[in-house]
Amino acid sequence: MDDRALQILKTTFGYSEFRGSQAAVIQQLIAGNDAVVLMPTGGGKSLCYQLPAIARHGTGIVISPLIALMHDQVSSLQQIGVSAAYLNSTLDAAQAADVENRLLAGQCDLLYVAPERVMAPGFLDLLEQIDIALFAIDEAHCVSQWGHDFRPEYIQLSILHERFPSIPRVALTATADGPTRNEIISRLNLSAAQQFVASFDRPNICYRIAQNQGNARDALLRFILNEHEQEAGIVYCLSRNKVEQTAEWLCSKGLTALPYHAGLSASVRQHNQQRFLMEEGVIIVATIAFGMGIDKPDVRFVAHLNMPKSLEAYYQETGRAGRDGLPADAWMMYGLQDVIKLKQMMDGSDADEKHKRTEQHKLQSMLGFCELTSCRRQALLRYFGEQLDQACGNCDTCLSPVETWDATVAAQKALSAVHRTGQRFGVNYLVDVLTGKDNQRIKSFGHDRLSVYGIGDELDGHQWRSVFRQLIAHGLLSVDIEGHGNLCLTETCRPVLRGEQTLMLRKDSKQARSARKGRKSFNTSKASDNQLWDALRACRKQLAEDNNVPPYVIFHDATLVEMVERQPQTQEQFSRITGVGASKLEKYADDFLAVINAHNEQQQSATTDTTAESLRLFKSGMDIESIASERDLKTSTIYSHLATCIEQGEIRLNDVVSINEQEISTIQDAILASNDSSAKLKPVYEALDGMYDYEVLRCVRAAMNV
């Protein structure tokens, strides 16, 4: 890696080393070569084109699909001292002319434009008048005509290579299966480009999926209040109506929840999205119309109240959580109605039969993923062609292993019911037949006289619905959309019907609770650290308001966590914090150092006050146990206070502990012999075979420091 790239990485972006394949991609582009980059959300895609654009002569042209993403990226770059701009419909004629003049004068390191702008008359002519460092085509999966993010202008971007054949190009996306990747390469004329495929693993995300038992909304509320109160999140719903109802209901429960879908006016969508980006603790309730290109790093959870149509969509949507690398949750409730509705939507689309079959296959894969009994992360990565050798330990099936049962006989009954009733009915009717419901509809069809009528009374209706759902997931039954959701047998069900194959299904149970209940993005047992964390966030919020940027543009949560852990005291120490480059050091170091120093002074003062109170009570004649009881503290804490007073010469050692001179000498020798630079007392305790309590050892050591 060339030295200039490493220097830019540190002084401009504030990082000391590259992650994953970043270095290789950057080297490829600096050398003037093309690249196709598949890198998960939060993996550092932006740096892959931003740094080479700065390192190379000329302006980097970034084709980005969303105005919000352009604003966000440009604001972040300007904060670190990079000359960046955008051209889009939010600029008036004078503002656009100013950007174009800066561009022509060679004063822009990066220019962000939408694909529609690239194809507009005159823009390519404008580009021919400037030096271009590179072309970056972000969110390149938009080129796929059968993806839900399809943008027709992306298909025309091959013209960049035709008009500017010597300029390096990079296409980047966070989600693309094999066919989509091939489509990107073909449509953008990138067959000669080197491909960089990073790991799809997002180990900080905990995947959690449960069946909707009719209480999904209540479960969502408990999940948010128990684990992510006052934290940012996204809730995805399948319909606009459900989006608005869910947002309104969450607001009625005291949360800040805003709706987002294509049916809202552009101004409302923009307002709600801006609040989500600028404020902390805001929840967006949305259809899939929201999210592409959202660069907010501190989204702590993504929840789905309906099942996505594919694992690609699921991966992309859940990938919007935890971009900062801190713990995050991907939480989902799903049901058979989701499958039926999604199949109806697919059936009504304008796609040809080939693509409809592909989408149906993807939906089956998504349903199968929901019904898994093994590690979800292993299955998700396997879908994208990546192997994870061991179970992850950070998904619901790992944290709360799923119970299975031999459902062969139950499956035979269910399949027989489908067959005997002519493959003309949906799940609820079939459950009524199996459980022997006495209703007029069953009698009118004469199904109360079938051999399968009432043979399933060992399971209740809820359990039977789970069986049918899993039979669909296993491909033993299919849903006939044209027949209004009736179930049909498939060829693969024959071995089970004949008793030639044992079928193990998951036991229906309530949603598993993660062992990390109550976990926040920053959480410690030390109250003082939590106080400093809150103070640093308040400082960041004020600076963000002063600069009219989202808080995470000032610093990511991960940077604040490092401040809490390291508590720098000087500008030089502050400069070593990850994410602090030269520009942010100059702008913000004094503000955050002031917060850290004020916190430390307050803690020191508080420690002095509480120690003084313990000393006062001790001098009044109270013993240590009585002081601890009086102050509602542990006796070890009181001993610690008195040890501080011994060290300061305010009381003597023998006032606190009753040991003779020989014992004191023995303990002192053991302390000196331990030679433990960390000042831990455990080696001393063990060397003396536990003859003296830690409190006694602490007081003797304090007396040695007088």
Summary of the structure (lengths in Angstrom):
residues: 706
radius of gyration: 31.5
end to end distance: 54.0
largest distance: 99.9
contacts: 2265
relative contact order: 0.07
helix: 51%
strand: 11%
